[in-house]
C-alpha cells in the first residue's frame, strides 16, 4: 500500500489484531458492552445458516440471543491475513475454531472450523469492525443442534 509506510502498516496490523482478540474475549465472557463497542454502528455480518444482520445493534441482539441461553463459548482466531486498502480501511481473513457447550451439562454442542472474512475502518482514531462473514469449512454438532 503506497499510502502507508511499512511501520504504519505494522502498527495498524497490531491494532487490528488487538481488536480481534478483544472481540473473541468479549464474546466468550459475554461482555456485550465491550463487544458492541468494537463494531461500527453500520456493521453488517453474515454467518452460515443465518440471515444477514444489517447493523451492529441487530448483530449484537442476535448474538446475545444465541449465546445467552445457557451456552459456554470458546473462540480461537489465528493466522491473520490483513491487507490495507488505505490508511483507514483494511480487510482480514482469519482462521477460526469455535466450540459451543451446554452450560448445565458441559456437553459439546458445536465444534466449528473455518474462516472469518472481515473489513475494518479506522474511525475517530480507532479501528472498528465494519463487516464479518463466517465461512465454516467443517462443523461437528449434535443432531438436535443442526440448523
The 8 nearest C-alpha neighbors of each residue, nearest first, counted from 0:
[[1, 2, 3, 83, 84, 85, 4, 82],
 [0, 2, 3, 4, 85, 5, 86, 84],
 [1, 3, 0, 85, 86, 4, 84, 7],
 [4, 2, 1, 7, 0, 86, 8, 5],
 [3, 5, 7, 6, 8, 2, 1, 0],
 [4, 6, 8, 7, 9, 3, 10, 0],
 [7, 5, 9, 4, 8, 10, 3, 11],
 [8, 6, 4, 10, 9, 5, 3, 11],
 [9, 7, 11, 5, 6, 10, 12, 3],
 [10, 8, 6, 12, 7, 11, 5, 13],
 [9, 11, 7, 13, 12, 8, 6, 14],
 [12, 10, 14, 8, 13, 9, 7, 15],
 [11, 13, 9, 15, 14, 10, 8, 16],
 [12, 14, 16, 10, 15, 11, 9, 17],
 [15, 13, 11, 17, 16, 12, 18, 10],
 [16, 14, 18, 12, 17, 13, 11, 19],
 [15, 17, 13, 19, 18, 14, 20, 12],
 [18, 16, 20, 14, 15, 19, 21, 13],
 [17, 19, 15, 21, 16, 20, 22, 14],
 [20, 18, 22, 16, 17, 21, 15, 23],
 [21, 19, 17, 23, 22, 18, 16, 24],
 [20, 22, 24, 18, 19, 23, 25, 17],
 [21, 23, 19, 25, 20, 24, 34, 26],
 [22, 24, 26, 20, 21, 25, 74, 27],
 [23, 25, 21, 27, 26, 22, 28, 20],
 [26, 24, 30, 22, 28, 34, 23, 27],
 [27, 25, 29, 23, 24, 28, 22, 30],
 [26, 28, 24, 72, 29, 25, 73, 23],
 [29, 27, 25, 30, 26, 24, 72, 31],
 [30, 28, 26, 27, 31, 25, 67, 63],
 [31, 29, 25, 28, 33, 32, 34, 26],
 [30, 32, 34, 33, 29, 35, 25, 26],
 [33, 31, 35, 34, 30, 36, 25, 29],
 [34, 32, 36, 31, 35, 30, 25, 37],
 [35, 33, 31, 25, 32, 36, 37, 22],
 [34, 36, 32, 33, 37, 38, 31, 59],
 [37, 35, 33, 34, 38, 32, 39, 127],
 [36, 38, 127, 35, 34, 128, 33, 22],
 [39, 37, 128, 127, 36, 35, 42, 55],
 [38, 40, 42, 41, 129, 127, 128, 55],
 [41, 39, 55, 42, 54, 38, 56, 129],
 [42, 40, 54, 39, 55, 43, 129, 53],
 [43, 41, 129, 54, 55, 39, 130, 40],
 [44, 42, 53, 130, 54, 52, 41, 129],
 [45, 43, 131, 52, 130, 132, 51, 46],
 [44, 46, 51, 132, 52, 131, 50, 133],
 [47, 45, 133, 49, 132, 48, 44, 134],
 [46, 48, 49, 134, 133, 45, 135, 132],
 [47, 49, 46, 146, 50, 45, 51, 145],
 [50, 48, 46, 47, 51, 45, 52, 146],
 [51, 49, 52, 45, 48, 46, 47, 44],
 [50, 52, 45, 44, 53, 49, 43, 46],
 [53, 51, 44, 58, 43, 57, 54, 45],
 [52, 54, 43, 51, 57, 42, 44, 41],
 [55, 53, 41, 42, 57, 56, 43, 40],
 [54, 56, 42, 58, 40, 57, 59, 41],
 [55, 57, 59, 54, 58, 60, 40, 35],
 [56, 58, 60, 54, 55, 59, 52, 61],
 [59, 57, 55, 61, 56, 52, 60, 62],
 [58, 60, 62, 56, 61, 57, 63, 55],
 [61, 59, 57, 63, 58, 62, 56, 64],
 [60, 62, 64, 58, 59, 63, 65, 57],
 [61, 63, 59, 65, 64, 60, 66, 58],
 [62, 64, 66, 60, 67, 61, 65, 59],
 [65, 63, 61, 62, 67, 66, 60, 68],
 [66, 64, 62, 63, 67, 61, 68, 70],
 [65, 67, 63, 70, 68, 64, 62, 69],
 [68, 66, 63, 64, 69, 65, 70, 29],
 [69, 67, 66, 70, 65, 64, 63, 102],
 [68, 70, 102, 67, 101, 71, 66, 103],
 [69, 71, 101, 102, 66, 100, 68, 67],
 [72, 70, 100, 102, 99, 101, 69, 73],
 [73, 71, 99, 27, 98, 70, 100, 74],
 [72, 74, 98, 97, 27, 99, 75, 71],
 [75, 73, 97, 23, 96, 72, 76, 98],
 [74, 76, 96, 95, 97, 77, 73, 23],
 [77, 75, 95, 94, 93, 74, 96, 78],
 [76, 78, 94, 79, 93, 95, 75, 96],
 [77, 79, 93, 94, 80, 76, 92, 95],
 [80, 78, 93, 77, 92, 81, 91, 94],
 [79, 81, 92, 91, 93, 78, 82, 90],
 [82, 80, 91, 90, 79, 92, 89, 83],
 [83, 81, 90, 89, 91, 80, 84, 0],
 [84, 82, 89, 85, 88, 90, 0, 81],
 [83, 85, 88, 89, 82, 0, 86, 90],
 [86, 84, 88, 87, 83, 2, 89, 0],
 [85, 87, 88, 3, 2, 83, 84, 89],
 [88, 86, 121, 85, 120, 89, 122, 84],
 [89, 87, 120, 85, 84, 119, 86, 83],
 [88, 90, 83, 119, 84, 82, 118, 120],
 [91, 89, 118, 82, 81, 117, 119, 83],
 [90, 92, 81, 117, 80, 116, 118, 82],
 [91, 93, 116, 80, 115, 79, 117, 114],
 [94, 92, 79, 115, 114, 77, 78, 76],
 [93, 95, 114, 77, 76, 78, 113, 115],
 [96, 94, 76, 113, 114, 75, 112, 93],
 [95, 97, 112, 75, 111, 74, 76, 113],
 [98, 96, 74, 111, 73, 110, 75, 112],
 [97, 99, 110, 73, 109, 72, 111, 100],
 [98, 100, 72, 109, 108, 71, 107, 70],
 [101, 99, 107, 71, 108, 106, 105, 70],
 [100, 102, 105, 70, 106, 103, 104, 69],
 [101, 103, 70, 69, 105, 71, 104, 100],
 [104, 102, 101, 105, 69, 106, 70, 100],
 [103, 105, 106, 101, 102, 100, 107, 69],
 [106, 104, 101, 102, 100, 103, 107, 71],
 [107, 105, 104, 101, 100, 108, 102, 103],
 [106, 108, 100, 109, 99, 105, 101, 98],
 [107, 109, 100, 140, 141, 99, 106, 101],
 [110, 108, 140, 99, 98, 139, 107, 111],
 [109, 111, 98, 139, 138, 97, 140, 99],
 [112, 110, 138, 97, 96, 137, 109, 139],
 [113, 111, 96, 137, 135, 95, 136, 138],
 [114, 112, 135, 136, 95, 134, 94, 137],
 [113, 115, 94, 134, 95, 93, 133, 135],
 [114, 116, 133, 93, 92, 132, 117, 134],
 [117, 115, 92, 132, 131, 91, 114, 133],
 [118, 116, 131, 91, 130, 90, 115, 92],
 [119, 117, 90, 130, 129, 89, 128, 91],
 [118, 120, 128, 129, 89, 127, 88, 90],
 [121, 119, 88, 87, 126, 127, 122, 89],
 [120, 122, 126, 87, 125, 124, 127, 88],
 [123, 121, 125, 124, 120, 126, 127, 87],
 [122, 124, 125, 121, 126, 120, 127, 87],
 [123, 125, 122, 121, 126, 87, 120, 127],
 [126, 124, 121, 122, 123, 127, 120, 14],
 [125, 127, 121, 120, 122, 119, 15, 124],
 [128, 126, 38, 37, 119, 120, 39, 121],
 [127, 129, 119, 38, 130, 39, 118, 37],
 [130, 128, 42, 119, 118, 39, 127, 38],
 [131, 129, 43, 118, 42, 44, 117, 128],
 [132, 130, 117, 44, 116, 45, 133, 115],
 [131, 133, 45, 116, 44, 46, 115, 134],
 [132, 134, 115, 46, 114, 135, 47, 116],
 [135, 133, 114, 113, 47, 132, 115, 136],
 [134, 136, 113, 112, 137, 114, 133, 111],
 [135, 137, 113, 112, 134, 138, 114, 111],
 [138, 136, 112, 135, 111, 113, 139, 110],
 [139, 137, 111, 110, 112, 140, 135, 109],
 [140, 138, 110, 109, 111, 137, 141, 108],
 [141, 139, 109, 108, 142, 110, 138, 144],
 [140, 142, 144, 108, 143, 145, 109, 139],
 [141, 143, 144, 145, 140, 108, 146, 139],
 [142, 144, 141, 145, 140, 146, 108, 109],
 [145, 143, 141, 142, 146, 140, 108, 109],
 [146, 144, 142, 143, 140, 141, 109, 108],
 [145, 144, 48, 143, 49, 142, 47, 140]]
